[in-house]
Amino acid sequence: MDNRKLARFCGLFCITGAIIAFIWGVLNTFYPNSAFLTTTQDFDVLNTLLYRIEHLSFAILVYPALFAGLLGFYFIGAIGRGIIGKILVGLAVIGFILSTLSSLVKVFLLQSEIANRMLEIGFNYILLLVCPILFTAMALFAGKVKPWKRFAPIITLGLLIVFTLPAFLIGIRYLPLTMGLALLSWSILGLADYTEKDAELLSE
């Protein structure tokens, strides 16, 4: 499979995962006593089932999809194919692995302090914060794709801030919905990957 096809696959996968994350955000906001908002002591059978399904879907679909969006950014040549680009992909791999393992642990243990720390480092810090900043900085330096696409990763971080901050003002109940909207914004990165036709890597 050439880089063009890989980039298109990564982009489509990223968009799909972003939509799934948004659906869970809506469910966790409007379903009474959502598993996202209750403690494990309050879980009934349905909440426990939803909690496990949610974390399983994040482990096998959402986190891989977010990683695919970043990987597709590499395939379209946005961050070059040199050592720095490979290091950034390696950083995304670490974030993806930590996030996925944390959700897999929660599928079986419901709550785990170690899993929480893994999720905090892998998802909150690496995938949502550090990677968008570094990938955008490298894309601006490389200048290999259309200008708007160079900003695609940092747009996800910007919208994360825009969507989630109001939730702390209007009520934590709406945090799942705002997080869902923030993760839906990763579809912008997926679109950048899916539609790229002119980057150097695609023709090599």
C-alpha positions as a Markdown table, in Angstrom:
| # | Residue | x | y | z |
|---|---|---|---|---|
| 1 | Met | 0.0 | 0.0 | 0.0 |
| 2 | Asp | 1.5 | 3.4 | -1.0 |
| 3 | Asn | 1.6 | 6.5 | 1.1 |
| 4 | Arg | -1.4 | 8.0 | -0.6 |
| 5 | Lys | -3.6 | 5.1 | 0.3 |
| 6 | Leu | -2.2 | 4.9 | 3.8 |
| 7 | Ala | -2.9 | 8.6 | 4.3 |
| 8 | Arg | -6.5 | 8.2 | 3.1 |
| 9 | Phe | -7.1 | 5.2 | 5.3 |
| 10 | Cys | -5.6 | 7.0 | 8.3 |
| 11 | Gly | -7.8 | 10.1 | 7.6 |
| 12 | Leu | -11.0 | 8.1 | 7.2 |
| 13 | Phe | -10.2 | 6.1 | 10.3 |
| 14 | Cys | -9.5 | 9.3 | 12.3 |
| 15 | Ile | -12.8 | 10.8 | 11.2 |
| 16 | Thr | -14.7 | 7.6 | 12.2 |
| 17 | Gly | -13.1 | 7.5 | 15.6 |
| 18 | Ala | -13.8 | 11.2 | 16.2 |
| 19 | Ile | -17.5 | 10.6 | 15.5 |
| 20 | Ile | -17.6 | 7.6 | 17.8 |
| 21 | Ala | -16.0 | 9.6 | 20.6 |
| 22 | Phe | -18.7 | 12.3 | 20.1 |
| 23 | Ile | -21.5 | 9.8 | 20.3 |
| 24 | Trp | -20.1 | 8.6 | 23.6 |
| 25 | Gly | -19.9 | 12.2 | 24.8 |
| 26 | Val | -23.6 | 12.7 | 24.0 |
| 27 | Leu | -24.6 | 9.4 | 25.7 |
| 28 | Asn | -22.6 | 10.3 | 28.8 |
| 29 | Thr | -24.2 | 13.7 | 29.0 |
| 30 | Phe | -27.9 | 12.8 | 28.6 |
| 31 | Tyr | -28.1 | 9.2 | 29.9 |
| 32 | Pro | -29.1 | 9.5 | 33.6 |
| 33 | Asn | -26.4 | 8.3 | 36.0 |
| 34 | Ser | -24.0 | 7.9 | 33.2 |
| 35 | Ala | -21.0 | 5.6 | 33.9 |
| 36 | Phe | -18.8 | 8.5 | 33.1 |
| 37 | Leu | -20.2 | 10.6 | 36.0 |
| 38 | Thr | -20.8 | 8.0 | 38.7 |
| 39 | Thr | -18.5 | 6.1 | 41.1 |
| 40 | Thr | -18.0 | 2.4 | 40.8 |
| 41 | Gln | -19.9 | 2.0 | 44.0 |
| 42 | Asp | -23.0 | 3.4 | 42.3 |
| 43 | Phe | -22.8 | 1.2 | 39.1 |
| 44 | Asp | -25.8 | -0.9 | 38.4 |
| 45 | Val | -25.6 | -3.7 | 35.8 |
| 46 | Leu | -26.4 | -1.4 | 32.9 |
| 47 | Asn | -23.9 | 1.2 | 33.9 |
| 48 | Thr | -21.2 | -1.3 | 34.4 |
| 49 | Leu | -21.9 | -2.8 | 30.9 |
| 50 | Leu | -21.9 | 0.7 | 29.3 |
| 51 | Tyr | -18.7 | 1.6 | 31.1 |
| 52 | Arg | -16.9 | -1.5 | 29.8 |
| 53 | Ile | -18.3 | -1.1 | 26.3 |
| 54 | Glu | -17.2 | 2.5 | 26.3 |
| 55 | His | -13.7 | 1.8 | 27.4 |
| 56 | Leu | -13.4 | -1.1 | 25.0 |
| 57 | Ser | -14.5 | 1.1 | 22.1 |
| 58 | Phe | -12.0 | 3.7 | 23.0 |
| 59 | Ala | -9.3 | 1.1 | 23.3 |
| 60 | Ile | -10.0 | -0.5 | 19.9 |
| 61 | Leu | -11.4 | 2.4 | 17.9 |
| 62 | Val | -11.0 | 5.9 | 19.3 |
| 63 | Tyr | -7.4 | 6.0 | 20.5 |
| 64 | Pro | -6.2 | 4.1 | 17.5 |
| 65 | Ala | -8.1 | 6.5 | 15.3 |
| 66 | Leu | -6.5 | 9.6 | 17.0 |
| 67 | Phe | -3.1 | 8.0 | 16.5 |
| 68 | Ala | -4.0 | 7.3 | 12.9 |
| 69 | Gly | -4.8 | 10.9 | 12.3 |
| 70 | Leu | -1.2 | 11.8 | 13.5 |
| 71 | Leu | 0.3 | 9.0 | 11.5 |
| 72 | Gly | -1.6 | 10.1 | 8.4 |
| 73 | Phe | 0.0 | 13.6 | 9.0 |
| 74 | Tyr | 3.3 | 11.9 | 8.6 |
| 75 | Phe | 2.3 | 9.9 | 5.5 |
| 76 | Ile | 1.2 | 13.1 | 3.7 |
| 77 | Gly | 4.7 | 14.5 | 4.3 |
| 78 | Ala | 3.5 | 17.3 | 6.6 |
| 79 | Ile | 6.3 | 16.8 | 9.1 |
| 80 | Gly | 8.8 | 15.5 | 6.7 |
| 81 | Arg | 10.4 | 12.0 | 6.6 |
| 82 | Gly | 13.5 | 12.8 | 8.6 |
| 83 | Ile | 14.5 | 11.8 | 12.1 |
| 84 | Ile | 12.4 | 14.5 | 13.7 |
| 85 | Gly | 9.3 | 13.4 | 12.0 |
| 86 | Lys | 10.0 | 9.8 | 13.1 |
| 87 | Ile | 10.6 | 10.9 | 16.7 |
| 88 | Leu | 7.2 | 12.7 | 16.7 |
| 89 | Val | 5.5 | 9.6 | 15.4 |
| 90 | Gly | 7.3 | 7.6 | 18.1 |
| 91 | Leu | 5.9 | 10.1 | 20.7 |
| 92 | Ala | 2.4 | 9.5 | 19.3 |
| 93 | Val | 2.9 | 5.8 | 19.6 |
| 94 | Ile | 3.7 | 6.1 | 23.3 |
| 95 | Gly | 0.6 | 8.2 | 23.9 |
| 96 | Phe | -1.5 | 5.7 | 21.9 |
| 97 | Ile | -0.1 | 2.7 | 23.8 |
| 98 | Leu | -0.6 | 4.3 | 27.2 |
| 99 | Ser | -4.1 | 5.4 | 26.4 |
| 100 | Thr | -5.2 | 2.1 | 25.0 |
| 101 | Leu | -3.7 | 0.0 | 27.9 |
| 102 | Ser | -5.5 | 2.3 | 30.4 |
| 103 | Ser | -8.9 | 1.6 | 28.8 |
| 104 | Leu | -8.2 | -2.1 | 28.5 |
| 105 | Val | -7.4 | -2.3 | 32.2 |
| 106 | Lys | -10.6 | -0.4 | 33.0 |
| 107 | Val | -12.7 | -2.9 | 31.0 |
| 108 | Phe | -11.8 | -5.5 | 33.5 |
| 109 | Leu | -11.1 | -3.6 | 36.7 |
| 110 | Leu | -13.5 | -0.7 | 36.3 |
| 111 | Gln | -11.3 | 1.6 | 38.3 |
| 112 | Ser | -7.5 | 1.6 | 38.6 |
| 113 | Glu | -5.2 | 4.3 | 39.8 |
| 114 | Ile | -2.4 | 3.1 | 37.6 |
| 115 | Ala | -4.8 | 3.1 | 34.6 |
| 116 | Asn | -5.9 | 6.7 | 35.5 |
| 117 | Arg | -2.3 | 7.8 | 35.5 |
| 118 | Met | -1.6 | 6.1 | 32.2 |
| 119 | Leu | -4.6 | 7.8 | 30.7 |
| 120 | Glu | -3.6 | 11.2 | 32.1 |
| 121 | Ile | -0.1 | 10.9 | 30.6 |
| 122 | Gly | -0.9 | 9.1 | 27.3 |
| 123 | Phe | -4.2 | 10.8 | 26.4 |
| 124 | Asn | -4.4 | 14.1 | 28.2 |
| 125 | Tyr | -0.8 | 15.2 | 27.9 |
| 126 | Ile | 0.7 | 13.4 | 24.9 |
| 127 | Leu | -2.1 | 12.9 | 22.4 |
| 128 | Leu | -4.2 | 16.0 | 23.2 |
| 129 | Leu | -1.6 | 18.5 | 24.2 |
| 130 | Val | 2.0 | 17.8 | 23.2 |
| 131 | Cys | 1.5 | 16.1 | 19.9 |
| 132 | Pro | -0.7 | 18.8 | 18.4 |
| 133 | Ile | 1.8 | 21.5 | 19.3 |
| 134 | Leu | 4.9 | 19.6 | 18.1 |
| 135 | Phe | 3.2 | 18.3 | 14.9 |
| 136 | Thr | 2.0 | 21.7 | 14.0 |
| 137 | Ala | 5.4 | 23.3 | 14.7 |
| 138 | Met | 7.2 | 20.8 | 12.5 |
| 139 | Ala | 4.6 | 21.2 | 9.8 |
| 140 | Leu | 5.1 | 24.9 | 9.7 |
| 141 | Phe | 8.8 | 24.4 | 9.6 |
| 142 | Ala | 8.7 | 21.8 | 6.8 |
| 143 | Gly | 6.1 | 23.8 | 4.8 |
| 144 | Lys | 5.3 | 20.7 | 2.6 |
| 145 | Val | 1.4 | 20.8 | 2.7 |
| 146 | Lys | -1.2 | 23.4 | 2.1 |
| 147 | Pro | -1.1 | 26.2 | 4.8 |
| 148 | Trp | -4.5 | 25.3 | 6.4 |
| 149 | Lys | -3.4 | 21.7 | 6.8 |
| 150 | Arg | -0.3 | 22.7 | 8.7 |
| 151 | Phe | -2.5 | 24.0 | 11.5 |
| 152 | Ala | -4.8 | 21.0 | 11.6 |
| 153 | Pro | -3.3 | 19.4 | 14.7 |
| 154 | Ile | -3.2 | 22.6 | 16.8 |
| 155 | Ile | -6.8 | 23.3 | 15.8 |
| 156 | Thr | -7.8 | 20.2 | 17.8 |
| 157 | Leu | -6.0 | 21.6 | 20.8 |
| 158 | Gly | -7.6 | 25.0 | 20.4 |
| 159 | Leu | -11.1 | 23.6 | 20.1 |
| 160 | Leu | -10.4 | 21.4 | 23.1 |
| 161 | Ile | -9.9 | 24.5 | 25.2 |
| 162 | Val | -12.8 | 26.4 | 23.6 |
| 163 | Phe | -15.2 | 23.5 | 24.2 |
| 164 | Thr | -14.2 | 22.3 | 27.6 |
| 165 | Leu | -13.6 | 25.5 | 29.6 |
| 166 | Pro | -17.3 | 26.5 | 29.6 |
| 167 | Ala | -18.2 | 23.1 | 31.0 |
| 168 | Phe | -16.4 | 24.1 | 34.2 |
| 169 | Leu | -18.5 | 27.2 | 34.4 |
| 170 | Ile | -21.9 | 25.9 | 33.5 |
| 171 | Gly | -21.5 | 22.5 | 35.3 |
| 172 | Ile | -19.3 | 19.4 | 35.2 |
| 173 | Arg | -22.4 | 17.4 | 33.9 |
| 174 | Tyr | -21.7 | 18.8 | 30.5 |
| 175 | Leu | -18.0 | 18.0 | 30.4 |
| 176 | Pro | -18.6 | 14.7 | 28.5 |
| 177 | Leu | -20.5 | 16.5 | 25.8 |
| 178 | Thr | -17.8 | 19.2 | 25.4 |
| 179 | Met | -15.1 | 16.5 | 25.4 |
| 180 | Gly | -17.1 | 14.8 | 22.7 |
| 181 | Leu | -17.1 | 18.0 | 20.6 |
| 182 | Ala | -13.4 | 18.4 | 21.2 |
| 183 | Leu | -12.6 | 14.9 | 20.0 |
| 184 | Leu | -15.0 | 15.4 | 17.1 |
| 185 | Ser | -12.7 | 18.2 | 16.0 |
| 186 | Trp | -10.0 | 15.6 | 15.2 |
| 187 | Ser | -12.1 | 14.9 | 12.1 |
| 188 | Ile | -10.4 | 18.1 | 10.8 |
| 189 | Leu | -7.0 | 16.4 | 11.0 |
| 190 | Gly | -8.6 | 13.3 | 9.4 |
| 191 | Leu | -9.9 | 15.4 | 6.6 |
| 192 | Ala | -6.4 | 17.0 | 6.1 |
| 193 | Asp | -5.0 | 13.5 | 5.7 |
| 194 | Tyr | -7.7 | 12.1 | 3.5 |
| 195 | Thr | -7.7 | 15.0 | 1.0 |
| 196 | Glu | -4.0 | 15.6 | 0.6 |
| 197 | Lys | -2.8 | 14.9 | -3.0 |
| 198 | Asp | 0.3 | 17.0 | -3.5 |
| 199 | Ala | 2.7 | 16.3 | -0.6 |
| 200 | Glu | 6.2 | 14.8 | -1.4 |
| 201 | Leu | 5.7 | 11.6 | 0.4 |
| 202 | Leu | 2.7 | 10.7 | -1.6 |
| 203 | Ser | 4.6 | 10.6 | -4.8 |
| 204 | Glu | 7.5 | 8.6 | -3.5 |
